Amino acid sequence: MAGFEEVEIMTKPVSREYEERWGRTLSIGEYIMSSAITAKKPVTNEGKEVTKNGY
């Protein structure tokens, strides 16, 4: 993934309110998830490797 390391995807179900807002009359709660993605991308600084969080 474009040089990123330690890529982590955390998912959780959406709230009933979110499902009703976006699904209107459809029951879409089992098809959508809330996700957060975190990763680190190595960066060099004067020959020393440091890491920086990427979003």
PAZAPA-4460 file (N, C-alpha, C; in steps of 0.05 Angstrom, whole numbers, plus 32768, in hexadecimal, padded with zeros to 4 digits):
% residues 55
    n_x    n_y    n_z   ca_x   ca_y   ca_z    c_x    c_y    c_z   seq   type   mol
   8011   7FE8   8000   8000   8000   8000   8011   8019   8000     1      M     A
   801E   801F   7FEA   802D   8038   7FE6   8041   803D   7FFC     2      A     A
   804E   8028   8006   8064   802C   8019   805B   802D   8036     3      G     A
   8041   802A   803C   8038   802A   8057   803D   800F   8065     4      F     A
   8042   8010   807F   8046   7FF8   808E   8032   7FF7   80A5     5      E     A
   802E   7FE0   80B0   801C   7FDC   80C7   8001   7FE8   80C1     6      E     A
   7FF6   7FE1   80AA   7FDB   7FEA   80A3   7FC6   7FDB   80B3     7      V     A
   7FB4   7FE9   80C0   7FA0   7FDD   80D0   7F85   7FE9   80C9     8      E     A
   7F71   7FD8   80C5   7F56   7FE1   80BF   7F44   7FD7   80D6     9      I     A
   7F38   7FEA   80E4   7F27   7FE3   80FA   7F0A   7FE9   80F2    10      M     A
   7EF8   7FD5   80F4   7EDD   7FD9   80EC   7ECA   7FD5   8104    11      T     A
   7EB3   7FE1   8102   7E9E   7FDD   8116   7E83   7FE3   8109    12      K     A
   7E6E   7FD7   8113   7E54   7FDC   8108   7E4C   7FF9   810C    13      P     A
   7E3B   8003   80FA   7E31   801E   80FC   7E1A   801F   8110    14      V     A
   7E14   8037   811A   7DFD   8039   812C   7DE3   8037   811D    15      S     A
   7DCE   8031   812C   7DB3   8030   8120   7DAB   804B   8114    16      R     A
   7DB3   8061   8121   7DAD   807B   8116   7DBB   8080   80FB    17      E     A
   7DD4   8077   80F9   7DE3   807A   80E0   7DD6   806A   80CA    18      Y     A
   7DCF   8051   80D1   7DC2   803F   80BD   7DA8   804C   80B3    19      E     A
   7D98   8056   80C5   7D7E   8062   80BD   7D82   807C   80AC    20      E     A
   7D96   808B   80B3   7D9C   80A4   80A4   7DA3   809E   8087    21      R     A
   7DB5   808B   8083   7DBF   8085   8068   7DAF   8070   8059    22      W     A
   7DA2   805E   8067   7D93   8049   805A   7D76   8050   8055    23      G     A
   7D6C   8065   8063   7D50   806D   8062   7D3F   8054   8068    24      R     A
   7D31   804A   8055   7D1E   8034   805A   7D2C   8018   8056    25      T     A
   7D45   8018   804D   7D53   7FFF   8048   7D62   7FF7   8061    26      L     A
   7D64   7FDD   8066   7D74   7FD3   807C   7D90   7FCE   8072    27      S     A
   7DA2   7FE1   8075   7DBD   7FDF   806A   7DD2   7FDA   8080    28      I     A
   7DCA   7FD9   8099   7DDD   7FD6   80AF   7DEF   7FBF   80AC    29      G     A
   7DE7   7FA9   80A1   7DF8   7F91   809F   7E0B   7F93   8087    30      E     A
   7E08   7FA8   8077   7E19   7FAB   805F   7E2E   7FC1   8062    31      Y     A
   7E2B   7FD3   8075   7E3D   7FE9   8078   7E4B   7FE8   8093    32      I     A
   7E63   7FF2   8094   7E73   7FF2   80AD   7E81   800D   80B0    33      M     A
   7E87   8014   80C8   7E98   802B   80CE   7EB5   8021   80CF    34      S     A
   7EC7   802E   80C2   7EE3   8025   80C1   7EF7   803B   80C7    35      S     A
   7F0D   8034   80D3   7F23   8046   80D7   7F3C   8038   80CD    36      A     A
   7F4C   8046   80BE   7F65   803B   80B3   7F7D   804A   80BE    37      I     A
   7F90   803B   80CA   7FA8   8048   80D3   7FC0   8039   80C7    38      T     A
   7FD6   8048   80C3   7FEE   803C   80B7   8006   804E   80BD    39      A     A
   801D   8042   80BA   8036   8051   80BE   8045   8051   80A4    40      K     A
   8052   8067   809E   8062   8069   8086   807E   8071   808E    41      K     A
   8092   8061   8088   80AD   8068   8090   80B7   8081   8082    42      P     A
   80C4   8092   8091   80CF   80AB   8086   80EC   80AC   808F    43      V     A
   80FE   80B4   807D   811A   80B7   8085   8120   80D4   808B    44      T     A
   8130   80D9   809F   8138   80F4   80A8   8156   80F3   80AE    45      N     A
   8166   80FE   809B   8183   80FE   809E   818E   80E2   80A4    46      E     A
   8185   80CF   8095   818F   80B4   8098   8183   80A4   80AE    47      G     A
   8172   80B0   80BE   8165   80A1   80D4   8148   809C   80CC    48      K     A
   8140   8083   80D1   8124   807C   80CA   8111   8084   80E0    49      E     A
   80FC   8092   80D9   80E7   8099   80ED   80CD   8091   80E1    50      V     A
   80B8   808F   80F1   809E   8088   80E7   808B   809F   80EB    51      T     A
   8077   80A0   80DA   8063   80B5   80DB   8048   80A8   80D6    52      K     A
   8034   80AF   80E6   8019   80A3   80E1   800E   80AE   80C7    53      N     A
   8002   809C   80B8   7FF4   80A3   809F   7FD7   809F   80A1    54      G     A
   7FC7   80AF   8095   7FAA   80AD   8096   7F9F   80AB   807A    55      Y     A
***
